[in-house]
Amino acid sequence: MRKLLFVFLTISSQTLLSQELFVVTDPASNVPANSLAVNIMQSTFKEKFEPGYNYHLMPEITYGVNKNLMVRGSAFISTRSNELYGEGGSVMAKYRFLSSDDLNSHFRMAAYGRYSFNRADIHQEQIEILGHNTGFETGIIATKLIHKLAISSSLSFEKALDNKPNYPFPDYLGNNATNYNLSFGKLMYPKKYTSFKQTNINLMVEFVGQTINENGKSYLDVVPAIQFIFNSQARLDFAYRQELISSMVRSAPNGFYLNLYYTFFNLKK
């Protein structure tokens, strides 16, 4: 009886987690304690002011320190210089400070901070410390899961610094911004959960926006995605990002994401 209960709780836990793994934003939930997640993030975006596409490779490693705290390290590599070029990296920590659980639903809140360094040229008004700008970001996330639907939203403050050693941040651009997003994810398959080894298929859509605090310039993008989870351990994401509205200069706002994600559970027995 205890074994059956354990299996039921494990399957329920995996079901709850499955819709909270968004493509371009983080939910309030964390990587499980003593587990290591490796994510190979790739994007190909169409250049707006010149022909061609740019490719970004951003591998990241996330470790669950305990059930409430996780840490992450990322690297930034791109082809903006017509060859693979290491531009920089970032470190990030997220702390879950609120957790309310119920049968088939839960609510989470978390706070996070991130610092990035980057040596690439500064070529747009949009501030993006994940791959473009040196700087820091701090914010708060709230995520609600109800049966097979997850809703997540975050609000953050982001500040850009000089891209040392050669690219100081331009004086005529606003160097800090407010970021906001709203994400929805739904488990589409399987209809009935019988094993954590079943393949999950999730559909999701994310709305991602930013406003430059000094001049009010802003943008809003939509990111529809499909996600496959295998054996509750490996994950494949495919998404497309489309600019909806924008009043700022952005060098390559539209393009595709392909993420390959794998989690190593229970590193410390």
Residue frames as qw, qx, qy, qz and C-alpha x, y, z in Angstrom:
[[0.000, 0.886, 0.464, 0.000, 0.00, 0.00, 0.00],
 [0.302, -0.800, 0.111, 0.506, 2.82, 2.40, 0.87],
 [0.422, -0.131, 0.604, 0.663, 4.56, 1.57, -2.42],
 [0.217, 0.624, 0.658, 0.360, 1.39, 2.32, -4.39],
 [0.138, -0.936, -0.249, 0.208, 1.00, 5.60, -2.54],
 [0.407, -0.570, 0.332, 0.632, 4.63, 6.51, -3.30],
 [0.365, 0.186, 0.675, 0.613, 4.13, 5.81, -7.01],
 [0.076, 0.814, 0.555, 0.150, 0.94, 7.90, -7.05],
 [0.247, -0.893, -0.049, 0.373, 2.64, 10.84, -5.38],
 [0.445, -0.324, 0.492, 0.674, 5.62, 10.61, -7.73],
 [0.284, 0.439, 0.679, 0.516, 3.39, 10.63, -10.81],
 [0.060, -0.909, -0.411, 0.030, 1.33, 13.51, -9.42],
 [0.368, -0.737, 0.144, 0.548, 4.49, 15.49, -8.72],
 [0.393, -0.071, 0.596, 0.697, 5.81, 14.94, -12.23],
 [0.172, 0.676, 0.643, 0.316, 2.44, 15.96, -13.68],
 [0.174, -0.925, -0.228, 0.248, 2.46, 19.19, -11.69],
 [0.394, -0.590, 0.328, 0.624, 5.99, 20.02, -12.79],
 [0.560, 0.214, 0.633, 0.489, 5.50, 19.19, -16.44],
 [0.254, 0.819, 0.415, 0.304, 3.65, 22.35, -17.44],
 [0.300, -0.933, -0.021, 0.198, 6.02, 24.71, -15.57],
 [0.628, -0.275, 0.387, 0.616, 9.11, 24.42, -17.75],
 [0.405, 0.870, 0.168, -0.223, 8.75, 27.48, -19.97],
 [0.790, 0.404, 0.128, 0.444, 11.02, 28.23, -22.91],
 [0.367, 0.572, -0.076, 0.729, 12.10, 31.87, -22.45],
 [0.324, -0.652, 0.239, -0.642, 11.03, 32.63, -18.87],
 [0.255, 0.101, -0.884, 0.379, 11.51, 30.95, -15.49],
 [0.570, -0.588, -0.456, -0.349, 8.62, 29.79, -13.29],
 [0.382, -0.727, 0.349, -0.450, 8.65, 30.19, -9.52],
 [0.969, -0.217, 0.113, -0.015, 9.44, 26.47, -9.09],
 [0.116, -0.778, 0.604, 0.129, 13.05, 25.32, -8.83],
 [0.620, 0.324, -0.713, -0.038, 15.22, 22.47, -10.02],
 [0.857, -0.446, -0.236, -0.104, 14.80, 19.62, -7.45],
 [0.414, -0.807, 0.417, -0.059, 17.22, 19.61, -4.53],
 [0.544, -0.427, 0.690, 0.216, 20.59, 17.91, -5.18],
 [0.718, 0.454, 0.503, 0.158, 19.85, 17.75, -8.91],
 [0.212, -0.468, 0.371, 0.774, 21.74, 19.19, -11.86],
 [0.595, 0.672, 0.425, -0.116, 19.97, 20.44, -15.00],
 [0.347, -0.278, 0.481, 0.756, 21.88, 21.01, -18.24],
 [0.472, 0.749, 0.401, -0.236, 20.20, 23.15, -20.91],
 [0.407, -0.060, 0.479, 0.775, 21.61, 23.72, -24.40],
 [0.282, 0.781, 0.367, -0.420, 19.73, 26.85, -25.49],
 [0.380, 0.011, 0.537, 0.753, 19.92, 27.77, -29.16],
 [0.316, 0.767, 0.375, -0.414, 18.29, 30.57, -31.13],
 [0.394, 0.129, 0.512, 0.752, 18.32, 31.74, -34.74],
 [0.128, 0.782, 0.388, -0.472, 16.94, 35.24, -35.33],
 [0.529, 0.604, 0.365, 0.471, 16.54, 37.21, -38.55],
 [0.338, -0.249, -0.049, 0.906, 18.57, 40.43, -38.76],
 [0.209, 0.806, 0.489, -0.259, 16.36, 43.49, -39.19],
 [0.112, 0.918, -0.118, -0.362, 18.80, 46.00, -40.71],
 [0.103, 0.589, -0.730, -0.331, 21.07, 43.71, -42.71],
 [0.813, 0.139, -0.434, -0.362, 20.67, 40.42, -44.59],
 [0.508, 0.207, -0.808, 0.214, 20.98, 37.07, -42.88],
 [0.754, -0.564, -0.267, -0.202, 20.44, 35.51, -39.48],
 [0.032, 0.613, -0.663, 0.428, 22.36, 35.43, -36.22],
 [0.817, -0.185, -0.544, -0.039, 22.82, 32.29, -34.18],
 [0.249, -0.646, 0.498, -0.521, 23.19, 32.23, -30.40],
 [0.755, -0.097, -0.641, 0.095, 24.32, 29.24, -28.33],
 [0.263, -0.612, 0.373, -0.646, 23.75, 29.65, -24.59],
 [0.674, -0.128, -0.720, 0.102, 24.55, 26.52, -22.56],
 [0.338, -0.597, 0.312, -0.657, 23.53, 26.71, -18.92],
 [0.521, -0.077, -0.819, 0.228, 23.89, 24.53, -15.83],
 [0.464, -0.557, 0.065, -0.686, 21.45, 24.79, -12.91],
 [0.413, 0.023, -0.848, 0.333, 21.90, 23.16, -9.50],
 [0.568, -0.641, -0.291, -0.426, 19.22, 22.70, -6.84],
 [0.116, 0.443, -0.653, 0.603, 20.92, 23.58, -3.54],
 [0.160, 0.183, 0.856, -0.457, 17.77, 22.68, -1.62],
 [0.203, 0.578, 0.783, 0.107, 14.02, 22.74, -2.27],
 [0.037, 0.913, 0.306, -0.266, 13.91, 26.55, -2.06],
 [0.073, -0.843, 0.331, 0.418, 17.22, 27.67, -3.60],
 [0.854, 0.292, 0.308, 0.302, 18.80, 27.06, -6.98],
 [0.165, -0.748, 0.316, 0.560, 21.85, 28.56, -8.72],
 [0.774, 0.540, 0.312, 0.108, 22.70, 28.79, -12.43],
 [0.276, -0.583, 0.408, 0.646, 25.65, 29.56, -14.65],
 [0.686, 0.646, 0.332, -0.035, 25.36, 30.40, -18.36],
 [0.419, -0.312, 0.430, 0.737, 27.68, 31.10, -21.28],
 [0.474, 0.770, 0.184, -0.386, 26.99, 33.31, -24.34],
 [0.416, -0.191, 0.656, 0.600, 28.29, 32.35, -27.78],
 [0.521, 0.711, 0.292, -0.372, 27.13, 33.90, -31.07],
 [0.643, 0.217, 0.474, 0.561, 27.94, 34.30, -34.76],
 [0.138, 0.945, 0.198, -0.220, 27.49, 38.08, -34.96],
 [0.120, -0.771, 0.477, 0.406, 31.16, 38.34, -36.00],
 [0.743, 0.464, -0.362, -0.321, 30.59, 35.68, -38.71],
 [0.564, 0.196, -0.782, 0.181, 32.17, 32.98, -36.58],
 [0.689, -0.574, -0.442, 0.008, 31.45, 31.38, -33.23],
 [0.225, 0.517, -0.330, 0.757, 32.54, 33.96, -30.67],
 [0.487, -0.463, -0.658, 0.341, 32.41, 33.72, -26.88],
 [0.016, -0.707, -0.127, -0.695, 30.77, 36.94, -25.74],
 [0.199, -0.459, 0.484, -0.718, 30.35, 36.38, -22.01],
 [0.441, -0.228, -0.866, 0.057, 28.30, 34.66, -19.36],
 [0.411, -0.543, 0.051, -0.731, 26.08, 35.07, -16.32],
 [0.231, -0.074, -0.887, 0.393, 25.35, 33.79, -12.82],
 [0.486, -0.383, -0.219, -0.754, 21.89, 33.64, -11.31],
 [0.084, -0.072, -0.892, 0.439, 20.21, 32.58, -8.06],
 [0.484, -0.365, -0.355, -0.712, 16.50, 32.04, -7.38],
 [0.005, 0.017, -0.822, 0.569, 14.87, 31.63, -3.96],
 [0.418, -0.445, -0.640, -0.466, 11.36, 30.28, -3.55],
 [0.009, -0.163, 0.557, -0.814, 9.87, 32.01, -0.52],
 [0.598, 0.074, 0.346, -0.719, 6.22, 30.93, -0.77],
 [0.268, 0.063, -0.903, -0.330, 4.69, 27.55, -1.53],
 [0.578, 0.044, 0.441, -0.685, 1.05, 26.59, -1.13],
 [0.164, 0.116, -0.923, -0.329, 0.08, 23.05, -2.18],
 [0.689, 0.107, 0.370, -0.614, -3.29, 21.43, -2.71],
 [0.641, 0.128, 0.747, 0.121, -4.47, 18.30, -4.52],
 [0.544, 0.517, 0.525, 0.401, -3.85, 18.85, -8.28],
 [0.174, 0.903, 0.101, 0.380, -2.86, 22.49, -7.76],
 [0.625, -0.447, -0.198, 0.609, -0.25, 24.69, -6.18],
 [0.151, 0.969, 0.046, 0.191, 0.95, 28.29, -5.96],
 [0.761, -0.185, -0.047, 0.620, 4.60, 29.40, -5.84],
 [0.122, 0.988, -0.043, 0.087, 6.41, 32.72, -5.46],
 [0.820, -0.145, 0.046, 0.551, 10.13, 33.30, -5.86],
 [0.030, 0.965, -0.150, -0.212, 12.69, 36.11, -6.04],
 [0.876, 0.145, 0.176, 0.424, 15.78, 36.04, -8.21],
 [0.061, -0.903, 0.240, 0.352, 18.90, 37.97, -9.09],
 [0.860, 0.311, 0.239, 0.328, 21.22, 37.72, -12.10],
 [0.119, -0.835, 0.300, 0.445, 24.53, 39.31, -13.10],
 [0.841, 0.415, 0.265, 0.223, 25.97, 39.07, -16.63],
 [0.227, -0.684, 0.359, 0.593, 29.17, 40.19, -18.32],
 [0.720, 0.559, 0.391, 0.128, 29.47, 40.68, -22.07],
 [0.366, -0.490, 0.324, 0.721, 32.21, 41.97, -24.40],
 [0.410, 0.468, 0.644, 0.445, 30.13, 42.27, -27.60],
 [0.046, 0.147, 0.145, 0.977, 29.24, 45.55, -29.30],
 [0.204, 0.478, 0.626, -0.581, 26.07, 47.32, -28.13],
 [0.050, 0.046, 0.645, 0.761, 23.78, 47.47, -31.15],
 [0.273, -0.540, -0.657, -0.450, 20.21, 48.06, -29.94],
 [0.289, -0.502, 0.198, -0.791, 18.06, 49.99, -27.47],
 [0.871, -0.335, -0.252, -0.256, 16.58, 46.84, -25.95],
 [0.186, -0.622, 0.695, -0.309, 18.36, 45.81, -22.75],
 [0.965, -0.025, -0.176, -0.191, 19.03, 42.09, -22.61],
 [0.245, -0.713, 0.648, -0.111, 21.66, 40.83, -20.18],
 [0.809, -0.022, 0.587, -0.001, 21.07, 37.25, -21.37],
 [0.744, 0.294, 0.460, 0.386, 23.39, 37.42, -24.36],
 [0.377, 0.768, 0.208, 0.474, 23.78, 41.12, -25.21],
 [0.070, -0.843, 0.166, -0.506, 24.53, 43.44, -22.28],
 [0.411, 0.029, -0.675, 0.612, 26.69, 43.48, -19.19],
 [0.352, -0.428, 0.056, -0.830, 24.47, 44.26, -16.23],
 [0.012, 0.054, 0.906, -0.420, 22.20, 42.93, -13.51],
 [0.500, -0.311, -0.443, -0.675, 18.54, 42.03, -13.05],
 [0.027, 0.044, 0.846, -0.530, 16.40, 41.38, -10.01],
 [0.491, -0.147, -0.352, -0.783, 12.77, 40.37, -9.93],
 [0.457, -0.021, 0.726, -0.514, 9.87, 38.39, -8.52],
 [0.356, 0.033, -0.789, -0.500, 7.90, 35.48, -10.03],
 [0.576, 0.015, 0.561, -0.595, 4.47, 34.03, -9.24],
 [0.330, 0.128, -0.831, -0.428, 3.26, 30.70, -10.69],
 [0.644, 0.007, 0.472, -0.602, -0.12, 29.02, -10.29],
 [0.209, 0.109, -0.907, -0.350, -0.86, 25.48, -11.44],
 [0.650, 0.088, 0.390, -0.646, -4.45, 24.22, -11.68],
 [0.896, 0.225, 0.371, -0.099, -4.78, 20.61, -12.89],
 [0.774, 0.193, 0.359, 0.485, -3.07, 20.66, -16.31],
 [0.282, 0.844, 0.145, 0.433, -2.76, 24.44, -16.73],
 [0.575, -0.396, -0.181, 0.693, 0.13, 26.57, -15.43],
 [0.158, 0.919, 0.167, 0.322, 0.03, 30.38, -15.36],
 [0.670, -0.346, -0.109, 0.648, 3.21, 32.27, -14.52],
 [0.194, 0.922, 0.112, 0.316, 4.08, 35.96, -14.38],
 [0.671, -0.310, -0.154, 0.656, 7.13, 37.97, -13.39],
 [0.089, 0.981, 0.052, 0.167, 8.23, 41.57, -12.93],
 [0.787, -0.242, -0.009, 0.567, 11.86, 42.65, -12.83],
 [0.027, 0.967, -0.146, -0.205, 14.27, 45.59, -12.89],
 [0.864, 0.151, 0.197, 0.438, 17.21, 45.36, -15.31],
 [0.055, -0.944, 0.173, 0.275, 20.22, 47.67, -15.62],
 [0.841, 0.438, 0.002, 0.319, 22.85, 47.68, -18.37],
 [0.449, -0.763, 0.243, 0.395, 26.50, 48.52, -17.73],
 [0.259, 0.743, -0.510, -0.348, 29.52, 48.95, -20.01],
 [0.984, 0.165, 0.055, 0.034, 30.46, 45.99, -22.21],
 [0.235, -0.818, 0.493, 0.179, 34.12, 46.01, -21.28],
 [0.454, -0.463, -0.029, 0.761, 36.75, 46.43, -22.49],
 [0.264, 0.044, 0.452, 0.851, 35.76, 48.14, -25.74],
 [0.154, -0.490, -0.589, -0.623, 32.08, 49.10, -25.66],
 [0.026, 0.141, 0.528, -0.837, 30.87, 51.62, -23.03],
 [0.160, 0.626, 0.761, -0.057, 27.11, 51.91, -22.75],
 [0.203, 0.442, 0.296, 0.822, 25.98, 54.86, -24.95],
 [0.029, -0.197, -0.436, 0.878, 24.92, 57.98, -23.03],
 [0.386, 0.055, -0.222, -0.894, 21.99, 58.60, -25.37],
 [0.587, -0.183, -0.731, -0.296, 20.32, 55.26, -24.54],
 [0.647, -0.547, 0.176, -0.502, 18.31, 54.45, -21.44],
 [0.314, 0.409, -0.838, 0.176, 20.35, 52.07, -19.29],
 [0.163, 0.025, 0.882, -0.441, 17.62, 50.57, -17.09],
 [0.478, -0.097, -0.538, -0.687, 14.27, 48.94, -17.79],
 [0.595, -0.064, 0.590, -0.541, 11.25, 47.21, -16.32],
 [0.273, 0.119, -0.876, -0.380, 10.59, 43.70, -17.68],
 [0.615, 0.042, 0.480, -0.625, 7.27, 41.87, -17.49],
 [0.303, 0.132, -0.845, -0.419, 5.87, 38.62, -18.81],
 [0.717, -0.001, 0.392, -0.576, 2.80, 36.40, -18.68],
 [0.224, 0.298, -0.888, -0.268, 3.09, 32.71, -19.59],
 [0.824, -0.010, 0.231, -0.517, 0.58, 29.90, -20.05],
 [0.198, 0.345, -0.901, -0.173, 1.39, 26.20, -20.37],
 [0.816, -0.045, 0.213, -0.536, -0.95, 23.22, -20.69],
 [0.313, -0.228, 0.917, 0.097, -0.32, 19.49, -20.63],
 [0.636, 0.294, -0.265, -0.662, -1.92, 18.09, -23.80],
 [0.906, 0.098, -0.396, -0.117, -0.69, 14.49, -23.62],
 [0.186, -0.230, -0.936, -0.191, -1.12, 12.06, -21.96],
 [0.463, -0.498, -0.268, -0.683, -4.77, 12.50, -21.11],
 [0.824, -0.540, -0.020, -0.170, -4.36, 10.09, -18.19],
 [0.106, 0.712, -0.658, 0.222, -1.15, 9.75, -16.23],
 [0.968, -0.191, -0.104, -0.127, -0.14, 6.14, -15.47],
 [0.861, -0.164, 0.010, 0.482, 3.66, 6.32, -15.35],
 [0.163, -0.873, 0.151, 0.435, 6.36, 8.95, -15.00],
 [0.467, -0.193, 0.657, 0.560, 8.03, 7.32, -18.04],
 [0.445, 0.698, 0.554, 0.086, 5.24, 8.52, -20.34],
 [0.342, 0.173, 0.230, 0.895, 6.16, 11.18, -22.89],
 [0.038, 0.731, 0.445, -0.516, 4.58, 14.54, -22.08],
 [0.306, 0.412, 0.397, 0.761, 3.53, 17.05, -24.73],
 [0.128, -0.680, -0.399, 0.602, 2.97, 20.61, -23.54],
 [0.295, 0.648, 0.343, 0.613, 1.71, 23.60, -25.48],
 [0.350, -0.642, -0.309, 0.608, 2.47, 27.06, -24.21],
 [0.303, 0.750, 0.204, 0.551, 2.43, 30.72, -25.09],
 [0.497, -0.486, -0.250, 0.674, 4.48, 33.45, -23.45],
 [0.182, 0.912, 0.181, 0.320, 4.08, 37.22, -23.68],
 [0.677, -0.303, -0.098, 0.664, 7.36, 39.01, -22.98],
 [0.183, 0.897, 0.197, 0.350, 7.75, 42.79, -22.72],
 [0.572, -0.252, -0.186, 0.758, 10.05, 45.60, -21.63],
 [0.070, 0.955, 0.208, 0.200, 9.82, 49.35, -21.00],
 [0.537, 0.233, -0.243, 0.774, 12.89, 51.58, -20.82],
 [0.325, -0.695, -0.518, 0.379, 12.37, 53.59, -17.64],
 [0.277, -0.419, 0.030, 0.864, 14.11, 56.78, -18.81],
 [0.143, 0.200, -0.385, -0.889, 12.23, 57.33, -22.07],
 [0.648, 0.229, 0.418, -0.594, 9.18, 55.04, -22.02],
 [0.524, 0.395, -0.613, -0.440, 10.15, 53.09, -25.15],
 [0.644, -0.150, 0.674, -0.329, 8.83, 49.54, -25.04],
 [0.432, 0.209, -0.749, -0.456, 8.15, 46.30, -26.87],
 [0.723, -0.080, 0.531, -0.435, 5.89, 43.27, -26.50],
 [0.306, 0.322, -0.828, -0.341, 6.57, 39.86, -28.04],
 [0.884, -0.087, 0.188, -0.419, 4.61, 36.61, -28.22],
 [0.094, 0.466, -0.877, -0.068, 6.34, 33.22, -28.01],
 [0.918, -0.021, 0.026, -0.396, 4.23, 30.13, -28.88],
 [0.042, 0.526, -0.849, 0.037, 5.99, 26.84, -28.16],
 [0.936, -0.090, -0.232, -0.249, 5.67, 23.08, -28.12],
 [0.159, -0.624, 0.714, -0.276, 7.54, 21.01, -25.55],
 [0.888, -0.005, -0.440, -0.135, 8.28, 17.30, -25.25],
 [0.353, -0.621, 0.617, -0.329, 9.36, 15.67, -21.97],
 [0.797, 0.173, -0.569, -0.108, 10.80, 12.15, -22.07],
 [0.725, -0.147, -0.600, 0.305, 11.00, 9.87, -19.03],
 [0.400, -0.895, -0.198, -0.007, 10.46, 12.93, -16.80],
 [0.669, -0.500, 0.174, 0.521, 14.14, 13.72, -17.32],
 [0.367, -0.038, 0.456, 0.810, 14.88, 14.89, -20.87],
 [0.256, 0.768, 0.403, -0.428, 13.18, 17.81, -22.59],
 [0.373, 0.165, 0.498, 0.765, 12.96, 19.26, -26.09],
 [0.146, 0.739, 0.346, -0.560, 11.56, 22.78, -26.70],
 [0.342, 0.254, 0.509, 0.748, 10.72, 24.37, -30.02],
 [0.013, 0.782, 0.433, -0.447, 9.42, 27.96, -30.11],
 [0.376, 0.495, 0.317, 0.716, 9.01, 31.00, -32.35],
 [0.212, -0.587, -0.328, 0.709, 9.30, 34.60, -31.12],
 [0.239, 0.594, 0.483, 0.597, 7.36, 37.34, -32.89],
 [0.108, -0.134, -0.232, 0.957, 7.37, 41.04, -32.14],
 [0.071, 0.698, 0.713, -0.002, 3.84, 42.37, -31.62],
 [0.061, 0.974, 0.127, 0.177, 4.55, 46.03, -30.94],
 [0.703, -0.255, -0.063, 0.660, 7.73, 48.05, -30.46],
 [0.121, 0.988, 0.063, 0.069, 8.85, 51.67, -30.18],
 [0.415, -0.753, 0.452, 0.237, 12.54, 50.88, -29.70],
 [0.514, 0.617, -0.566, -0.189, 15.40, 49.81, -31.97],
 [0.796, -0.261, 0.541, -0.078, 15.93, 46.04, -31.89],
 [0.069, 0.556, -0.694, -0.453, 18.45, 44.39, -34.21],
 [0.364, 0.058, -0.876, -0.311, 16.78, 40.97, -34.54],
 [0.490, -0.172, 0.424, -0.742, 13.40, 40.67, -32.80],
 [0.882, 0.123, 0.055, -0.452, 11.95, 37.62, -34.62],
 [0.354, 0.478, -0.802, -0.058, 13.27, 34.09, -34.67],
 [0.881, -0.146, -0.400, -0.207, 13.31, 30.49, -33.47],
 [0.352, -0.603, 0.643, -0.315, 14.39, 28.72, -30.28],
 [0.875, 0.039, -0.475, -0.087, 15.53, 25.11, -29.87],
 [0.326, -0.643, 0.567, -0.399, 16.36, 23.95, -26.34],
 [0.788, 0.037, -0.614, 0.015, 17.77, 20.57, -25.30],
 [0.374, -0.610, 0.395, -0.576, 17.40, 19.98, -21.57],
 [0.773, -0.062, -0.630, 0.043, 18.40, 17.09, -19.29],
 [0.461, -0.699, 0.289, -0.465, 18.20, 16.67, -15.50],
 [0.558, 0.154, -0.768, 0.273, 20.47, 14.50, -13.37],
 [0.621, -0.634, -0.111, -0.447, 18.49, 13.71, -10.20],
 [0.831, -0.549, 0.074, -0.048, 19.72, 12.92, -6.69],
 [0.542, 0.642, -0.454, 0.296, 23.43, 13.62, -7.13],
 [0.047, -0.415, 0.728, -0.544, 23.92, 13.26, -3.37],
 [0.614, -0.251, -0.723, -0.194, 22.46, 10.00, -2.13]]
